[in-house]
Amino acid sequence: MSVDVLLGLQWGDEGKGKIVDVLAPEYDVVARFQGGPNAGHTLEFEGIKHVLHTIPSGIFRADSINVVGNGVVIDPVTLRKEIEALLGMNVPVSKRLFISRKANLILPTHRLLDAASEALKGVDKIGSTLRGIGPTYMDKTGRNGLRVGDIESDAFTSRYEKLKLKHLELLRSMNYGTEALEALEKDFFTAIDYLRQLNLVDSEHLMNKFIQSKRSVLAEGAQGSLLDIDFGSYPFVTSSNTITAGACTGLGVAPRHINKVYGIFKAYCTRVGSGPFPTELNDATGEAIRKSGNEFGATTGRPRRCGWLDLPALRYAIMINGVTDLTMTKPDVLSDFDDIYVCTHYEINGERIDYMPYDIVHTPVTPVYKKLPGWKCDLTGIEREDQFPLPLAGYIAWLEEQLQVPVSIVSVGPNRKQTIIRKK
């Protein structure tokens, strides 16, 4: 059996959690392959809204096995709170959740280092969520990190103290206070004891056993493709590989096992934090999209920057991911607009291009727009494709022509029932 991948094609917040929840019944296993608690995957069903930060979005499905892979970084405190919230909803987490021993741990000092680094950057700050993600990945690649499997060792505390001392030296050199550390450590070690009771596994072996035994697997990405450490709008990116290739390294599965790639995009664009955003709308239109779409971060609560759909960026994300099926979310947010605009090209240094170039951070980019008719009706009650208003059907058909990939799923609201499957 092969592995299908589901990921975001923009700057995150595309609606991945909901679509994983919708597709999960078709899969035996849902596996998260990168990122950390800076991600917030929102699911809504039975009148209740759920936000997951570390645990895969298949956890609510009764027959689903959920794996947190080696490419993820884990904050034990956040994970414990997340599990306890699920247990309060009678979700049998112990039967459904497995955690890789090779996943790196976010330490209390990682959070302090994250805050110190952002403070030093001043106006050039990245827009970090301050969850310690970047410093944890730095320790991972620097071969200093502590991993989940280390908590099973009698030497864990001494290893922790050794890395902590290194971090404290860095914090002193950055002139950043550590008054909060004692309280953070108390919660951390309580959560470490809790983590020891969970299903800790050699996930690369487990994943390949699933594949060999013909179990169907859905790999779930976090953040978005344009935040990829290699291919995103560097340096305003996250610290992991958010693209399809990251599913291989983040789960320990070979590229030959990858089959379908579901790419998710909003009918418009959003971004949280700093960084380039060619189609951003710093006007009443952008504010109207933000208000209608409730565009505030699921993890941080920060208001998202909003703008029109960007085809050069979307084509780029489709290319580097090998997307086979597209999912469009939130066309319902645009229901009040008479006209819809889509960026088809960039103008850079007097040249018109239809692709994302090396540098959009320091080089001024002017978006070139195409105007399309709006649908001017409420989409949230639609249950079938044949109920789409003609302008929406035309919008989707035009996007398929431009992108050369089918739009297989359209989401018209936050609830799992507000999902139209167009093509199998």
Buried (B, 14 or more C-beta within 10 A) or exposed (E): BEBBBBBBBBBBBBBBBBBBBBBBEEBBBBBBBBBBBBBBBBBBBEEEEBBBBBBBBBBBBEEBBBBBBBBBBBBBBBBBBBBEBBEEEEBEBEEBBBBBBBBBBBBBBBBBBBBBBBEEBEEEBBBBBBBBBBBBBBBBEEEBBBBBBBBEEEEBEEBBEEBBEEBBEBBEEBEBEBEEBEEBBEBBBEBBEBBEEBBBBEBBEBBBEBBEEEBBBBBBBBBBBBBBBEBBBBEBBBBBBBBBBBBBBBBBBEEEBBEBBBBBBBBBBBBBBBBBBBBBBEEEBBBBBBEBBEBBBBBBEEBBBBBBBBBBBBBBBBEBBBBBBBBBBBBBBBBBBEEBBBBBBBEBEEEEBEEBBEEBEEEEBEBBBBEBBBBBBEBEEBEEBEEBBEBBBBBBEEBEEBBEBBBBBBBBBBBBEBBBEBEE
